[in-house]
Amino acid sequence: MPAIRRKPQMEVGQVWEGCSKKGYGLTRRRIAAITDDTVSWEIVGSCFNGPKSATTSRAAWQAWTKLQVIR
């Protein structure tokens, strides 16, 4: 049985590394704020030309993090 990789619960200041879609470059995202239904994040140490920060729903963030753990 393969080992299951798990990240700790979300907390402010935690950094996640991953990509938006397969084949895209990796970005590092730091959680800036967490509310009951949203997560605000910012890009850390990257020359990425896309958005530098964003707010997304908590469900969307958790779906993205699950994909990063599976990869």
C-alpha positions as YAML, in Angstrom:
chain: A
units: angstrom
residues:
- id: 1
  name: MET
  ca: [0.00, 0.00, 0.00]
- id: 2
  name: PRO
  ca: [1.49, 3.38, -1.00]
- id: 3
  name: ALA
  ca: [2.08, 6.04, 1.60]
- id: 4
  name: ILE
  ca: [-0.43, 8.88, 1.72]
- id: 5
  name: ARG
  ca: [1.07, 12.37, 1.72]
- id: 6
  name: ARG
  ca: [-0.87, 14.85, 3.78]
- id: 7
  name: LYS
  ca: [-0.43, 18.53, 4.57]
- id: 8
  name: PRO
  ca: [-1.38, 19.97, 7.95]
- id: 9
  name: GLN
  ca: [-4.58, 21.97, 8.35]
- id: 10
  name: MET
  ca: [-4.68, 25.36, 6.64]
- id: 11
  name: GLU
  ca: [-3.19, 28.20, 8.62]
- id: 12
  name: VAL
  ca: [-2.12, 31.76, 7.85]
- id: 13
  name: GLY
  ca: [1.50, 31.92, 6.67]
- id: 14
  name: GLN
  ca: [1.55, 28.36, 5.35]
- id: 15
  name: VAL
  ca: [3.21, 28.02, 1.91]
- id: 16
  name: TRP
  ca: [1.92, 25.66, -0.77]
- id: 17
  name: GLU
  ca: [3.84, 24.83, -3.93]
- id: 18
  name: GLY
  ca: [2.01, 23.65, -7.01]
- id: 19
  name: CYS
  ca: [0.65, 24.51, -10.41]
- id: 20
  name: SER
  ca: [-2.78, 25.53, -11.63]
- id: 21
  name: LYS
  ca: [-2.90, 22.93, -14.40]
- id: 22
  name: LYS
  ca: [-0.72, 20.00, -15.42]
- id: 23
  name: GLY
  ca: [2.18, 21.22, -17.55]
- id: 24
  name: TYR
  ca: [2.13, 24.75, -16.11]
- id: 25
  name: GLY
  ca: [5.02, 26.10, -14.07]
- id: 26
  name: LEU
  ca: [5.16, 25.72, -10.31]
- id: 27
  name: THR
  ca: [4.25, 28.63, -8.08]
- id: 28
  name: ARG
  ca: [4.56, 29.04, -4.33]
- id: 29
  name: ARG
  ca: [1.45, 30.44, -2.64]
- id: 30
  name: ARG
  ca: [1.35, 31.75, 0.92]
- id: 31
  name: ILE
  ca: [-1.97, 31.90, 2.73]
- id: 32
  name: ALA
  ca: [-2.52, 35.54, 3.72]
- id: 33
  name: ALA
  ca: [-5.94, 35.30, 5.41]
- id: 34
  name: ILE
  ca: [-8.62, 32.73, 6.12]
- id: 35
  name: THR
  ca: [-12.27, 33.52, 6.79]
- id: 36
  name: ASP
  ca: [-15.29, 31.25, 7.16]
- id: 37
  name: ASP
  ca: [-15.78, 30.92, 3.41]
- id: 38
  name: THR
  ca: [-12.71, 32.46, 1.65]
- id: 39
  name: VAL
  ca: [-8.94, 32.04, 1.50]
- id: 40
  name: SER
  ca: [-6.66, 34.91, 0.44]
- id: 41
  name: TRP
  ca: [-3.26, 33.98, -0.95]
- id: 42
  name: GLU
  ca: [-0.21, 35.66, -2.49]
- id: 43
  name: ILE
  ca: [2.59, 34.47, -4.77]
- id: 44
  name: VAL
  ca: [5.96, 34.03, -3.03]
- id: 45
  name: GLY
  ca: [9.35, 34.40, -4.76]
- id: 46
  name: SER
  ca: [8.37, 34.00, -8.39]
- id: 47
  name: CYS
  ca: [8.70, 35.79, -11.71]
- id: 48
  name: PHE
  ca: [5.21, 34.57, -12.58]
- id: 49
  name: ASN
  ca: [3.42, 37.05, -14.86]
- id: 50
  name: GLY
  ca: [-0.09, 36.21, -13.65]
- id: 51
  name: PRO
  ca: [-1.92, 37.48, -10.58]
- id: 52
  name: LYS
  ca: [0.27, 38.12, -7.53]
- id: 53
  name: SER
  ca: [-2.55, 37.59, -5.05]
- id: 54
  name: ALA
  ca: [-6.16, 36.50, -5.03]
- id: 55
  name: THR
  ca: [-9.11, 35.53, -2.89]
- id: 56
  name: THR
  ca: [-10.86, 32.25, -3.60]
- id: 57
  name: SER
  ca: [-13.57, 30.21, -1.97]
- id: 58
  name: ARG
  ca: [-12.49, 27.83, 0.75]
- id: 59
  name: ALA
  ca: [-13.87, 24.87, -1.25]
- id: 60
  name: ALA
  ca: [-11.88, 25.83, -4.36]
- id: 61
  name: TRP
  ca: [-8.68, 26.21, -2.31]
- id: 62
  name: GLN
  ca: [-9.16, 22.81, -0.69]
- id: 63
  name: ALA
  ca: [-9.82, 21.20, -4.09]
- id: 64
  name: TRP
  ca: [-6.58, 22.76, -5.43]
- id: 65
  name: THR
  ca: [-4.55, 21.57, -2.43]
- id: 66
  name: LYS
  ca: [-5.90, 18.01, -2.78]
- id: 67
  name: LEU
  ca: [-4.68, 17.97, -6.39]
- id: 68
  name: GLN
  ca: [-1.21, 19.08, -5.26]
- id: 69
  name: VAL
  ca: [-0.99, 16.30, -2.66]
- id: 70
  name: ILE
  ca: [-2.10, 13.66, -5.17]
- id: 71
  name: ARG
  ca: [0.51, 14.69, -7.82]
...
